[in-house]
Every structure is written in structure tokens, then in C-alpha cells.
Amino acid sequence: MIDVIIVDDEPLIREGLVKLFRWEDFQMQVRAVFSNGSLALEYLEKQPVDLIITDIKMPVMNGIELMQECLKRKYESKFIVLSGYSDFEYVKTAARLGIENYLLKPVDTQEMSQTLHQVRHKIQALRQDRVMLEEGLRILRNNLLYRLMTGKISYEEIEERKDYIHIPLRSSGYRVAILKFLPKNPAEILSATHRPPIQSIRRHLEEKDYINTVTDFSGRMLYLLFCGCADRKSEIQADLDNIINYVSATSLFYAYASIGFMAETIDTIPDSYVKASALINTAGYNSSVAIRWAEETVENEALLLPHVEFDQLMQLNEKFHYNNKEEIVSITDDIFHTNRYIPTDGLQMLTYMIVSKVYSNVRLYGSSPDTECTKIEKELEDAYTLTDYDSLHSWAHRMIDRIFSMEGDKTLSGTANIKKIIRYLDENYACDINLKTIADTFHLNALYLGRILKLETGCSFTDYINRLRIDRAQELLSHTDLSAKQIAEKVGYGNDKYFNTQFKKYTDMTPGEYRKEIIKS
């Protein structure tokens, strides 16, 4: 609703305006009426309003003085001015101060109604603009803080944008904490309406000036950046305890928290984030504690966290890229065997990591995700419901089978369509095309297209296009008098020097040498 006050020294005018209109029709409500500007100003100091309907000539403080005071104090109220005088000087002064309309008494009801409708639309538009601006700033701040925590922003950029992130750059210590939310009953697939109460938590935490919140798009994480927290460990513990209890009591979720090491300077915040991130991955249904501090787990870290070689993660990417399920299962088995003696928490984290990695490759190297793919994403958290090595190992195998079965079906249809794509390339190789433009043309993921093209032709997209162009260039060199530069343009090379380089790469001769050999023969 739009809040309105009426200011006029004539009681009949005040009461008449209140009763004359059905204010709810304008989505407005009259909050109060006053006999002079001074009384109205006292009210406005405590309670802002959207619209002020005011008389010009009043005792103590007139309408012009009221408007001047509101502008001076930067109140954002709109004004409709009433007067029994058609004095042009009043009109000019009111216009300079900014008014919606200037109406003579007695008020014409039709003119007032039109003015109220116009004011309503203007206020609603301003509110919408403000909401969009605030949302844009919130997203910007969220992004900046996340980049700060993950080390993906320079100190110079932080300095440039410090007005947006509102954190002290020379604080007495920083900590990153991560809140993770898991459904109480993971056997049930929660609908989109069943979400953790993240917004309520954010509103509560942001009342504390030392806590900054960053939301996670998955809806299962909330990142916290504590500033000036060198001596506030007990306060942080109490805040997180309250949140965990609140989530459990009011929602269908459990909450878990991890807190990284103290970062002495802003550039070491990512170190705190890395530790918090590693710890939160071990949080699950069998966790012995809901809040994990980095200082309290460092001695047992080797036992707590699973061991996965960087090369193994890279191999999972590579083998998925080439659709090699057997190799991925073999790598998975090796990882499980290496970690067979770690505690349940670590095994759950390990299983989640592996299946998530294979699933993320569906998004990266696979075709466009569909409903089945989304189901798999929702089931990733199921790893934390399993309690022994064999069940976790078997579950990982089943999930990998499902992912490859799903992608295999798509690859079969993709292989049928690849004939059309190859025909398109054969006809358009001389155009300015690349893998992304082709993928967009055929509504495919670019990396997925590159993969099935290589499976079908045995070479990469770039190699295939270059071979088509060089083959055509050889024909033109053999049967026309066109110069090398003209031929380069005809087959799709905008730069003749680059054309010469590519031609020699594929034929071991320059275009000139190739033409001489053709003439000799």
C-alpha cells in the first residue's frame, strides 16, 4: 500500500478528503492528518510516507516550508499541493520544489482522482526500480564476496569496489564459515518449495555488523565471512548453534557448519575458505558434531579426509570426454581401494566427490541436460545416507552406470545427426565458422559436439575444417590460375600467411611449391 498524510489547517477539508475518496481503489491508505506543516514534520521524522497532500497557506509552517524541509532532509515523499489562491508565485515556488500537481480549492474530485492514479503509477514504478537496483547490487556484492573468498579477485579490484562489499579491509582477523543443509528425509525428493530457510538466516545474520553472507545458487550452501573476529570465537559458535537449532526446528533440513582458520589479512581469506570447504564436504548424516572448527580437526586431517590424486581427477575428465566408462570405473575402484580405511564421513565425502565429478562432466562434455540428468543432481546428496564402504562403493557404480546409460542414448541419436553436421561442414567450410557457432546452429553443447565429431571422423573440429580447406585449395591450385592469396580467401582463410602455414603443415609444401609440382607432372 501507498502511505498518505493530509496537511491542512481547515478541519472540513481534512475530513472531507479522507471521506471523499475510496483510497483503497488507488492502493493507498491515509495514515494521519495534521493542521500544519510542523506537526506533519514531527510525524515524518519517525514515520516516512509516500505521498503528502498539503495546503499552501497554514499557520506555524506552511506547505512551501514543509516541502523545503523534506527536501533538505532528503525525504522521498511525493507532494500534491492544494490552495485557495491562484497565486502564480506559489505555483512557481511549488513547481521548483517538485510537485505532482497543484490543485485549487474546492478540490475537483475527477482531477484529484486522475492525479492520485498518476501518483500511484509513479510510486509503483519507483519501487520496482528500487527493487531491481537493490537486487542488482545484492547480486554484485554476492559475486564480489564469493570471488574474494575463493581468491579470484585482485586487491586492486577490491579497493575499487569496496563501497559495494562494505567490509573492513584492515580488520583484526577474518574467518570463512560454510553452512550446509541436508534434507531430514533424503529418501523423499523435496520439491522446489521445500527449501532451507536461507533468506531468514541471512536477514538474521546481516543484523550483525561483523558477518557478511554469500548465497549459493544450489540452495544447499550459505557462505559466511566474519570480519574483526579475532576474539569472537565464542560469539561465532553461539551464532552458528542458534542457526542450526533454528533450521532443525522450523524446516525439513538439518544444518552443518565448518569454520576455516583465522586469516590475518584480506589476501589470506582464500586459505580460510579452502579449509572450511574441505571440512564441510565431510559433514553428513553420520557426523558426530554439527560444527567443525579447523583448529580442532587439523591433527586428524589425514584420517578424516579422503586422498585423491590430482591426476586421477584429470583422468576422470579425459575418460569421460572420450566416453570411456570402463576406465572411469577402474579409476573409481582405485580411489576407493586407496581410501578403504578412512572413517565413514570421509568415505561419504569421497563418494560424493567422485560421482559429482562424473556428473559435472555431463554438464561440461555431454549433451544438454534433461529431466533425468536433473534427477541425478538431486540424488548426489544420497551419498551421505550410506554408512559403510561396500554400500558407498556400489552406489557410486550404480550412479556412474546411470550417467553413462543416459549419455549413451543421447550419443546414439547424436551419431545419427552427425551425418547432417558433417554435410553442413562440407558445404560451409569456407565460411567464418567455429565449433560454438555450429553447436548453436544444431542446438548442441559445443564440447559434446566436439566429442562426437572426433568419435565419428577421428579428428578434431579444427583439424577437420583445415583438411577440407586444404583439399579444396589443392584443387584450385591444380586447375585455376588464381593466386595463393585469392585461393586463401576462397577456401576460408582471411590471412594468406596463415594459409601458407597451414598448407605446408598438411602437405609439406608451400602453395607455390605445390603448383610447380603439379605443372611438372
C-alpha positions as CSV (number, residue, x, y, z in Angstrom):
1,M,0.0,0.0,0.0
2,I,1.0,3.6,-0.5
3,D,1.1,5.6,2.7
4,V,-0.5,9.1,2.6
5,I,-0.8,12.0,5.1
6,I,-3.0,15.1,4.7
7,V,-1.9,18.5,5.9
8,D,-4.5,21.4,6.0
9,D,-5.5,23.9,8.6
10,E,-9.2,23.6,7.8
11,P,-10.9,20.7,9.6
12,L,-13.6,20.3,7.0
13,I,-11.0,20.0,4.2
14,R,-9.0,17.4,6.1
15,E,-12.1,15.3,7.0
16,G,-13.6,15.8,3.5
17,L,-10.5,14.5,1.7
18,V,-10.4,11.4,4.0
19,K,-14.1,10.6,3.3
20,L,-14.4,11.8,-0.3
21,F,-12.3,9.0,-1.9
22,R,-12.1,5.2,-1.7
23,W,-8.4,5.3,-1.0
24,E,-8.1,1.5,-1.4
25,D,-9.1,1.9,-5.1
26,F,-5.8,3.8,-5.5
27,Q,-3.9,1.2,-3.4
28,M,-3.4,4.0,-0.8
29,Q,-4.2,4.4,2.9
30,V,-4.4,7.7,4.8
31,R,-2.1,7.3,7.8
32,A,-2.7,10.6,9.6
33,V,-4.0,14.2,9.2
34,F,-2.4,17.4,10.5
35,S,-3.3,21.0,10.8
36,N,0.1,22.5,9.9
37,G,3.5,21.6,8.4
38,S,5.3,21.5,11.8
39,L,3.1,18.7,13.1
40,A,3.5,16.8,9.9
41,L,7.3,17.1,10.0
42,E,7.4,15.7,13.5
43,Y,5.5,12.6,12.2
44,L,7.7,12.3,9.2
45,E,10.8,12.2,11.5
46,K,9.5,8.9,12.9
47,Q,7.4,7.5,10.0
48,P,8.2,8.1,6.3
49,V,5.3,8.3,3.9
50,D,4.9,8.0,0.1
51,L,2.6,10.9,-0.5
52,I,1.8,14.2,1.2
53,I,-1.3,16.2,0.3
54,T,-0.7,19.6,1.7
55,D,-2.3,23.1,1.8
56,I,-0.1,26.0,0.9
57,K,-1.2,28.6,3.4
58,M,-1.2,27.4,7.1
59,P,-0.1,28.7,10.5
60,V,3.3,27.8,12.1
61,M,4.7,26.1,9.0
62,N,3.1,26.5,5.6
63,G,3.2,23.9,2.7
64,I,6.2,25.5,0.9
65,E,8.2,25.4,4.1
66,L,7.2,21.8,4.7
67,M,8.4,20.8,1.2
68,Q,11.7,22.7,1.7
69,E,12.3,20.9,5.0
70,C,11.5,17.5,3.4
71,L,13.9,18.1,0.6
72,K,16.6,19.3,3.0
73,R,16.2,16.1,5.0
74,K,16.1,14.0,1.8
75,Y,12.7,12.5,2.4
76,E,11.4,10.8,-0.7
77,S,7.7,11.7,-0.4
78,K,5.7,13.0,-3.4
79,F,3.6,16.1,-3.0
80,I,0.2,17.2,-4.2
81,V,-0.4,20.9,-3.3
82,L,-3.8,22.4,-2.5
83,S,-4.6,26.1,-2.3
84,G,-7.5,28.5,-2.2
85,Y,-5.3,31.0,-4.1
86,S,-4.4,31.0,-7.8
87,D,-1.2,33.0,-6.9
88,F,1.3,32.4,-9.7
89,E,4.3,32.9,-7.3
90,Y,3.0,30.0,-5.2
91,V,2.8,27.8,-8.3
92,K,6.3,28.7,-9.4
93,T,7.8,28.0,-6.0
94,A,6.0,24.7,-5.6
95,A,7.0,23.7,-9.1
96,R,10.6,24.4,-8.4
97,L,10.5,22.2,-5.3
98,G,8.9,19.3,-7.3
99,I,5.2,18.5,-7.1
100,E,2.9,16.1,-8.8
101,N,0.1,18.6,-9.2
102,Y,-1.2,22.0,-7.9
103,L,-5.0,21.9,-7.3
104,L,-7.3,24.8,-6.4
105,K,-9.9,24.5,-3.7
106,P,-12.6,23.4,-3.7
107,V,-11.0,20.2,-5.0
108,D,-12.4,18.8,-8.2
109,T,-12.9,15.1,-7.5
110,Q,-12.2,14.0,-11.1
111,E,-9.0,16.0,-11.3
112,M,-7.9,14.7,-7.9
113,S,-8.7,11.1,-8.9
114,Q,-6.6,11.4,-12.0
115,T,-3.7,12.9,-10.0
116,L,-3.9,10.0,-7.5
117,H,-3.8,7.4,-10.3
118,Q,-0.8,9.1,-11.8
119,V,1.0,9.3,-8.5
120,R,0.2,5.7,-7.8
121,H,1.8,4.5,-11.1
122,K,4.8,6.7,-10.5
123,I,5.4,5.5,-6.9
124,Q,5.0,1.8,-8.0
125,A,7.4,2.3,-10.9
126,L,10.0,3.9,-8.5
127,R,9.5,1.0,-6.1
128,Q,10.1,-1.5,-8.8
129,D,13.2,0.3,-10.0
130,R,14.5,0.4,-6.4
131,V,13.8,-3.3,-6.0
132,M,15.7,-4.1,-9.3
133,L,18.6,-1.8,-8.3
134,E,18.8,-3.4,-4.8
135,E,18.7,-6.9,-6.3
136,G,21.4,-5.9,-8.8
137,L,23.6,-4.6,-6.1
138,R,22.9,-7.7,-4.0
139,I,24.0,-9.9,-6.8
140,L,27.1,-7.8,-7.5
141,R,28.0,-7.8,-3.8
142,N,27.4,-11.6,-3.5
143,N,29.6,-12.2,-6.5
144,L,32.4,-9.9,-5.2
145,L,32.4,-11.5,-1.8
146,Y,32.5,-15.0,-3.3
147,R,35.4,-14.1,-5.5
148,L,37.1,-12.6,-2.5
149,M,36.7,-15.8,-0.5
150,T,37.9,-18.0,-3.4
151,G,40.8,-15.8,-4.3
152,K,39.5,-14.9,-7.8
153,I,39.7,-11.1,-7.3
154,S,42.7,-8.8,-7.1
155,Y,43.4,-6.5,-4.1
156,E,43.2,-3.6,-6.6
157,E,39.7,-4.6,-7.6
158,I,38.6,-4.9,-4.0
159,E,39.9,-1.4,-3.4
160,E,38.0,-0.1,-6.4
161,R,34.7,-1.8,-5.3
162,K,35.0,-1.6,-1.6
163,D,31.8,0.6,-1.4
164,Y,29.8,-2.3,-2.7
165,I,31.1,-5.1,-0.4
166,H,31.1,-3.0,2.8
167,I,33.9,-4.9,4.6
168,P,36.8,-3.5,6.6
169,L,40.0,-4.0,4.5
170,R,42.2,-3.9,7.5
171,S,40.4,-5.9,10.1
172,S,41.6,-7.7,13.1
173,G,41.2,-11.1,11.5
174,Y,38.8,-12.8,9.1
175,R,37.2,-16.3,9.0
176,V,35.2,-18.1,6.4
177,A,32.4,-20.4,7.5
178,I,30.2,-22.6,5.4
179,L,26.7,-23.7,6.2
180,K,25.4,-26.9,4.5
181,F,21.8,-28.0,4.5
182,L,20.7,-31.7,4.1
183,P,17.1,-32.9,4.0
184,K,16.0,-34.8,7.1
185,N,14.4,-37.5,5.0
186,P,16.7,-37.9,1.9
187,A,14.5,-40.8,0.7
188,E,12.0,-38.2,-0.3
189,I,12.8,-35.9,-3.3
190,L,11.9,-32.5,-1.9
191,S,10.0,-30.2,-4.2
192,A,11.3,-26.8,-5.2
193,T,9.0,-25.3,-2.5
194,H,10.9,-27.2,0.2
195,R,14.0,-25.1,0.6
196,P,16.2,-24.4,3.5
197,P,15.3,-21.1,5.3
198,I,18.3,-19.4,3.9
199,Q,16.7,-16.0,3.4
200,S,15.6,-15.9,7.1
201,I,19.1,-16.8,8.2
202,R,20.6,-14.1,6.0
203,R,18.3,-11.5,7.4
204,H,19.1,-12.5,10.9
205,L,22.9,-12.6,10.4
206,E,23.1,-9.4,8.5
207,E,21.9,-7.5,11.5
208,K,25.3,-8.3,13.0
209,D,27.9,-5.9,11.5
210,Y,30.7,-8.4,11.6
211,I,29.0,-11.1,9.4
212,N,28.7,-11.0,5.6
213,T,26.6,-13.6,3.9
214,V,27.1,-15.1,0.4
215,T,24.4,-17.3,-1.1
216,D,25.0,-20.4,-3.1
217,F,22.9,-20.9,-6.3
218,S,22.3,-24.6,-5.5
219,G,20.3,-23.6,-2.4
220,R,22.2,-26.1,-0.2
221,M,25.1,-23.8,1.0
222,L,25.5,-20.4,2.7
223,Y,28.9,-18.9,2.9
224,L,29.7,-16.5,5.8
225,L,32.6,-14.1,6.0
226,F,33.4,-12.9,9.6
227,C,35.3,-9.7,9.9
228,G,37.1,-8.4,13.0
229,C,36.6,-11.7,14.7
230,A,40.0,-12.3,16.3
231,D,38.5,-12.5,19.8
232,R,34.9,-13.6,18.9
233,K,35.2,-17.4,18.7
234,S,32.5,-18.0,21.4
235,E,30.2,-15.5,19.7
236,I,30.6,-17.2,16.3
237,Q,29.9,-20.6,18.0
238,A,26.8,-19.2,19.6
239,D,25.5,-17.7,16.3
240,L,26.0,-20.9,14.4
241,D,24.4,-23.0,17.2
242,N,21.4,-20.8,17.1
243,I,21.1,-21.2,13.3
244,I,21.5,-25.0,13.4
245,N,18.8,-25.2,16.1
246,Y,16.5,-22.9,14.2
247,V,16.9,-24.8,10.9
248,S,16.1,-28.1,12.6
249,A,13.1,-26.7,14.5
250,T,11.5,-24.9,11.6
251,S,12.3,-26.8,8.4
252,L,12.7,-30.2,6.7
253,F,16.5,-29.8,6.8
254,Y,19.5,-30.3,9.1
255,A,22.3,-27.7,9.1
256,Y,26.0,-28.3,9.4
257,A,28.8,-25.7,9.7
258,S,32.5,-25.6,9.1
259,I,34.9,-22.8,10.1
260,G,38.2,-22.2,8.4
261,F,41.4,-20.9,10.1
262,M,41.8,-17.3,11.1
263,A,43.0,-15.2,8.2
264,E,45.2,-12.3,9.5
265,T,45.0,-10.3,6.2
266,I,42.4,-9.9,3.5
267,D,44.6,-11.7,0.9
268,T,44.7,-14.9,3.1
269,I,40.9,-15.2,3.3
270,P,41.0,-17.8,0.5
271,D,43.1,-20.1,2.8
272,S,40.3,-20.0,5.4
273,Y,37.8,-20.8,2.6
274,V,39.8,-23.8,1.4
275,K,39.9,-25.3,4.8
276,A,36.2,-24.6,5.5
277,S,35.3,-26.1,2.1
278,A,37.3,-29.3,2.8
279,L,35.6,-29.7,6.2
280,I,32.0,-29.1,5.0
281,N,32.4,-31.8,2.5
282,T,32.8,-34.3,5.4
283,A,29.6,-33.2,7.0
284,G,26.8,-35.7,6.7
285,Y,24.0,-37.6,8.4
286,N,26.6,-39.6,10.5
287,S,28.6,-36.5,11.6
288,S,29.4,-36.6,15.3
289,V,29.3,-32.8,15.5
290,A,27.3,-30.2,13.7
291,I,30.0,-27.5,13.8
292,R,33.6,-28.2,12.8
293,W,36.5,-25.8,13.5
294,A,39.7,-26.0,11.5
295,E,41.8,-25.8,14.6
296,E,40.1,-28.8,16.2
297,T,40.4,-31.2,13.2
298,V,43.9,-30.4,11.9
299,E,45.6,-33.2,13.9
300,N,43.2,-35.9,12.5
301,E,43.1,-34.4,9.0
302,A,45.0,-37.3,7.3
303,L,42.4,-39.8,8.7
304,L,39.4,-37.6,8.2
305,L,39.8,-36.6,4.6
306,P,40.0,-38.9,1.6
307,H,43.0,-39.0,-0.6
308,V,42.5,-38.4,-4.3
309,E,45.4,-37.6,-6.7
310,F,45.1,-34.6,-8.9
311,D,46.0,-36.9,-11.9
312,Q,43.0,-39.1,-11.1
313,L,40.6,-36.2,-11.3
314,M,42.1,-35.2,-14.6
315,Q,41.7,-38.7,-15.9
316,L,38.1,-38.7,-14.9
317,N,37.7,-35.7,-17.2
318,E,39.7,-37.2,-20.0
319,K,38.0,-40.6,-19.9
320,F,34.5,-39.0,-19.9
321,H,35.5,-36.8,-22.8
322,Y,36.2,-40.0,-24.8
323,N,33.1,-41.8,-23.5
324,N,35.3,-44.5,-21.7
325,K,33.1,-45.8,-18.9
326,E,35.4,-48.8,-18.2
327,E,38.4,-46.6,-17.5
328,I,36.3,-44.3,-15.2
329,V,35.1,-47.3,-13.2
330,S,38.7,-48.5,-12.9
331,I,39.9,-45.1,-11.7
332,T,36.9,-45.1,-9.2
333,D,37.9,-48.5,-7.9
334,D,41.5,-47.4,-7.4
335,I,40.4,-44.4,-5.4
336,F,38.1,-46.4,-3.2
337,H,40.8,-49.0,-2.6
338,T,43.3,-46.3,-1.5
339,N,40.7,-44.9,0.9
340,R,39.2,-48.1,2.3
341,Y,40.2,-47.5,5.9
342,I,39.1,-43.9,6.3
343,P,36.1,-43.1,8.6
344,T,32.5,-43.1,7.3
345,D,32.4,-39.3,7.0
346,G,35.4,-39.4,4.7
347,L,34.0,-42.2,2.6
348,Q,30.8,-40.3,2.1
349,M,32.7,-37.2,1.0
350,L,34.8,-39.4,-1.3
351,T,31.7,-40.9,-3.0
352,Y,30.1,-37.6,-3.3
353,M,33.3,-36.1,-4.9
354,I,33.6,-38.9,-7.5
355,V,30.0,-39.1,-8.6
356,S,29.8,-35.2,-8.6
357,K,32.9,-35.1,-10.8
358,V,31.4,-37.6,-13.3
359,Y,28.1,-35.7,-13.2
360,S,29.8,-32.3,-13.8
361,N,31.4,-33.8,-16.9
362,V,27.9,-34.4,-18.2
363,R,27.4,-30.6,-18.0
364,L,30.8,-29.9,-19.4
365,Y,31.4,-32.6,-22.1
366,G,27.9,-34.1,-22.5
367,S,24.8,-33.1,-24.3
368,S,22.3,-30.7,-22.9
369,P,20.9,-31.8,-19.5
370,D,17.4,-33.2,-19.4
371,T,14.9,-34.3,-16.7
372,E,16.9,-37.5,-16.0
373,C,20.1,-35.5,-15.6
374,T,18.3,-33.2,-13.1
375,K,17.2,-36.2,-11.1
376,I,20.8,-37.4,-10.8
377,E,21.8,-34.0,-9.5
378,K,19.2,-34.2,-6.7
379,E,20.4,-37.7,-5.7
380,L,24.0,-36.7,-5.2
381,E,23.4,-36.0,-1.5
382,D,22.2,-39.6,-1.1
383,A,25.9,-40.5,-0.6
384,Y,25.6,-39.1,2.9
385,T,22.9,-41.5,3.9
386,L,25.0,-44.6,3.3
387,T,27.1,-45.9,6.2
388,D,29.6,-48.5,5.0
389,Y,32.3,-49.0,2.4
390,D,30.5,-51.6,0.3
391,S,27.2,-49.7,0.0
392,L,29.0,-46.5,-0.9
393,H,31.2,-48.2,-3.5
394,S,28.2,-50.0,-5.0
395,W,26.2,-46.7,-5.1
396,A,29.0,-45.0,-6.9
397,H,29.0,-47.8,-9.6
398,R,25.2,-47.5,-10.0
399,M,25.3,-43.8,-10.4
400,I,28.1,-44.0,-13.0
401,D,26.1,-46.6,-14.9
402,R,23.0,-44.4,-14.9
403,I,25.1,-41.4,-16.2
404,F,26.6,-43.3,-19.0
405,S,23.4,-45.1,-19.9
406,M,21.7,-41.7,-20.1
407,E,24.5,-40.2,-22.2
408,G,24.8,-43.3,-24.3
409,D,21.3,-43.0,-25.5
410,K,21.9,-39.4,-26.5
411,T,25.2,-40.3,-28.2
412,L,23.3,-42.8,-30.5
413,S,20.9,-40.1,-31.6
414,G,23.8,-37.6,-31.8
415,T,25.7,-40.0,-34.1
416,A,22.7,-40.2,-36.4
417,N,22.6,-36.4,-36.6
418,I,26.4,-36.1,-37.0
419,K,25.9,-37.0,-40.7
420,K,23.9,-33.8,-41.2
421,I,26.5,-31.8,-39.3
422,I,29.3,-33.2,-41.5
423,R,27.4,-32.5,-44.6
424,Y,26.9,-28.9,-43.3
425,L,30.6,-28.6,-42.7
426,D,31.4,-29.9,-46.2
427,E,29.2,-27.3,-47.7
428,N,30.1,-24.3,-45.5
429,Y,33.8,-24.9,-44.7
430,A,34.8,-21.6,-46.4
431,C,32.5,-19.5,-44.1
432,D,33.6,-18.0,-40.8
433,I,32.5,-20.8,-38.6
434,N,33.8,-22.4,-35.4
435,L,32.7,-25.2,-33.0
436,K,30.5,-22.9,-31.0
437,T,28.6,-21.4,-34.0
438,I,28.0,-24.9,-35.3
439,A,26.9,-26.2,-31.9
440,D,24.4,-23.2,-31.6
441,T,23.1,-23.9,-35.1
442,F,22.3,-27.5,-34.2
443,H,21.3,-26.8,-30.6
444,L,24.1,-28.8,-29.1
445,N,26.7,-28.4,-26.3
446,A,29.9,-27.3,-28.0
447,L,32.1,-29.8,-26.1
448,Y,29.6,-32.6,-26.7
449,L,29.7,-31.8,-30.4
450,G,33.5,-31.8,-30.5
451,R,33.4,-35.2,-28.8
452,I,31.0,-37.0,-31.1
453,L,32.7,-35.3,-34.2
454,K,36.0,-36.8,-33.1
455,L,34.4,-40.2,-32.5
456,E,32.9,-40.1,-36.0
457,T,35.8,-38.6,-38.0
458,G,38.8,-39.4,-35.9
459,C,40.0,-35.8,-35.8
460,S,39.1,-32.6,-34.0
461,F,36.8,-30.0,-35.4
462,T,39.7,-27.6,-36.3
463,D,41.6,-30.4,-38.0
464,Y,38.5,-31.5,-40.0
465,I,37.9,-27.9,-41.2
466,N,41.5,-27.4,-42.1
467,R,41.6,-30.6,-44.1
468,L,38.5,-29.6,-46.1
469,R,40.0,-26.2,-46.9
470,I,43.5,-27.5,-47.8
471,D,41.9,-30.2,-50.1
472,R,39.9,-27.5,-51.9
473,A,42.9,-25.3,-52.1
474,Q,44.9,-28.1,-53.8
475,E,42.1,-28.4,-56.4
476,L,42.2,-24.7,-57.1
477,L,46.0,-24.7,-57.4
478,S,45.8,-27.6,-59.8
479,H,43.0,-26.3,-62.1
480,T,43.0,-22.5,-61.9
481,D,45.3,-19.6,-62.3
482,L,44.2,-17.9,-59.1
483,S,46.9,-16.5,-56.9
484,A,47.6,-18.1,-53.5
485,K,46.0,-15.0,-51.8
486,Q,42.8,-15.4,-53.9
487,I,42.6,-19.1,-53.1
488,A,43.2,-18.4,-49.4
489,E,40.1,-16.2,-49.4
490,K,38.0,-18.7,-51.4
491,V,38.6,-21.5,-49.0
492,G,38.0,-19.5,-45.8
493,Y,41.4,-18.1,-44.7
494,G,41.3,-14.4,-44.2
495,N,45.1,-14.2,-43.8
496,D,47.3,-15.6,-46.7
497,K,50.3,-16.0,-44.4
498,Y,48.3,-18.2,-42.1
499,F,47.0,-20.1,-45.2
500,N,50.6,-20.7,-46.3
501,T,51.5,-22.1,-42.8
502,Q,48.5,-24.4,-42.7
503,F,49.1,-25.6,-46.3
504,K,52.7,-26.5,-45.5
505,K,51.6,-28.2,-42.3
506,Y,49.3,-30.6,-44.2
507,T,51.2,-31.1,-47.5
508,D,54.9,-30.4,-46.5
509,M,54.9,-27.8,-49.4
510,T,54.1,-24.2,-49.8
511,P,51.2,-23.4,-52.3
512,G,53.8,-22.2,-54.8
513,E,55.8,-25.4,-54.5
514,Y,52.7,-27.5,-54.8
515,R,51.7,-25.7,-58.0
516,K,55.2,-26.2,-59.6
517,E,55.0,-29.9,-58.8
518,I,51.5,-30.1,-60.4
519,I,52.9,-28.4,-63.6
520,K,55.9,-30.7,-63.8
521,S,53.7,-33.8,-63.6
